[in-house]
Amino acid sequence: MPINKGHGSPYDRGTADSYYSRPPHPHKNNGANKEYNLTDAERVEYMIGYSDNEENGAKKDWGE
């Protein structure tokens, strides 16, 4: 089954947390609210997004 990479998805939030150098804390956005009650599959998708961004090395440059 393909991973949902849309805005607010667990994958998207994982990549964002990695980008901003935040520790992993699986969640998704449900509108303006963060939702932490995820299914096992959603937790896996979050961690895949986090890992993908870590491997790509895309990080916020805080010196700007």
C-alpha positions as CSV (number, residue, x, y, z in Angstrom):
1,M,0.0,0.0,0.0
2,P,1.5,3.4,-1.0
3,I,2.3,5.9,1.7
4,N,0.2,9.1,2.0
5,K,2.7,11.9,1.7
6,G,0.1,14.7,1.7
7,H,0.2,17.8,3.8
8,G,-0.5,16.9,7.5
9,S,-0.1,13.2,7.0
10,P,2.1,11.2,9.4
11,Y,4.8,11.0,6.7
12,D,4.7,14.8,6.1
13,R,4.9,15.5,9.9
14,G,7.9,13.1,10.2
15,T,9.8,14.9,7.5
16,A,9.0,18.2,9.1
17,D,10.1,17.2,12.6
18,S,13.4,15.9,11.1
19,Y,13.8,19.1,9.0
20,Y,13.5,21.3,12.1
21,S,15.8,19.0,14.1
22,R,13.0,18.0,16.5
23,P,13.1,14.6,18.1
24,P,10.6,12.1,16.7
25,H,7.2,12.2,18.2
26,P,4.7,10.5,15.9
27,H,1.6,12.5,15.0
28,K,-0.4,13.9,12.2
29,N,-2.3,17.1,11.7
30,N,-6.1,17.0,11.7
31,G,-6.9,20.5,10.5
32,A,-5.2,22.9,12.9
33,N,-4.8,20.2,15.6
34,K,-2.0,17.7,16.2
35,E,-3.3,14.2,16.7
36,Y,-1.1,11.7,18.5
37,N,-3.5,8.7,18.6
38,L,-2.2,7.0,15.6
39,T,-2.6,3.5,14.2
40,D,0.5,1.3,14.0
41,A,0.6,1.8,10.2
42,E,0.5,5.6,10.7
43,R,3.4,5.4,13.3
44,V,5.4,3.5,10.7
45,E,4.7,6.1,8.0
46,Y,5.8,8.9,10.4
47,M,9.1,7.1,11.1
48,I,9.6,6.5,7.4
49,G,9.2,10.2,6.7
50,Y,11.5,11.1,9.6
51,S,14.1,8.6,8.3
52,D,13.8,9.7,4.7
53,N,14.5,13.3,5.6
54,E,17.4,12.3,7.9
55,E,19.0,10.3,5.0
56,N,18.4,13.3,2.6
57,G,20.1,15.7,5.1
58,A,17.5,18.4,4.4
59,K,17.8,20.5,7.6
60,K,16.7,24.0,8.5
61,D,19.6,26.5,8.5
62,W,19.0,28.4,11.7
63,G,21.8,30.9,10.7
64,E,19.5,32.7,8.3
